């Protein structure tokens, strides 16, 4: 697993680059790690919350982590360093003032652009999964086609996503619902080609007019270099 990288830091908050395979917080995690052993643990056993505690301990709830990325998703995570900053950042996320963009590869031949505005709720039948459901909370995903790839005889589309809301598994659920599951996302029906995790990277976040960017994760870069566009 790649190391956690600090993209930006000041007295109020940090912008971190989370590697794929790392859990964001310890909530609902069966893994319990003693603080005294953090520095000797394998990186794959640590959550991002553990990493912050080990490097920038601040005694805030969840060590100041404002939002989460799925374990298999790489990219930008915002971490508050003070109580005032945590309150302000949470408010901005709740009021949808934080702009988040993702890069994803989906199975299928997508149109140039589109929007999905469908509510999402926890699945009643599969633990840990979510689904489009009228009883759920509103979820809005806007996407734009970047490139198309032919991989092992099947069409795939690289898309730039403007995430307007931040529901759990939102991007994965929305595209799966449309019949275009993310490449590598076996939980929602994606084909396992070239990656052993969902092709999803949080590459840009804008807060208070400041734009922070994360380079595509190494495994995603290698995959894109391996195949040609059409």
Number of C-alpha atoms within 10 A of each C-alpha: 10 15 12 17 14 13 14 13 13 9 9 13 19 20 21 22 25 28 24 26 20 24 23 24 21 16 11 6 9 7 10 9 14 8 10 9 9 16 13 7 12 9 18 14 14 21 22 25 22 24 19 20 18 15 10 13 14 16 12 14 12 20 22 26 24 20 16 16 22 16 18 19 24 27 26 29 22 20 23 27 23 17 15 10 17 22 13 14 24 16 14 15 16 12 10 14 14 19 18 21 19 22 21 23 26 28 24 19 16 19 10 12 13 12 13 15 14 19 18 23 20 18 13 10 8 9 8 11 15 22 23 21 14 11 10 15 15 16 21 20 19 17 23 18 18 14 16 19 20 15 15 8 7 10 15 22 25 25 22 20 24 19 21 17 21 19 18 19 17 22 26 25 25 26 18 21 16 9 15 22 25 31 28 23 23 14 15 23 18 22 17 15 14 17 15 15 23 28 28 29 27 25 21 19 21 14 15 10 9 7 11 16 17 19 14 17 21 12 15 20 11 13 14 15 9 10 13 12 13 9
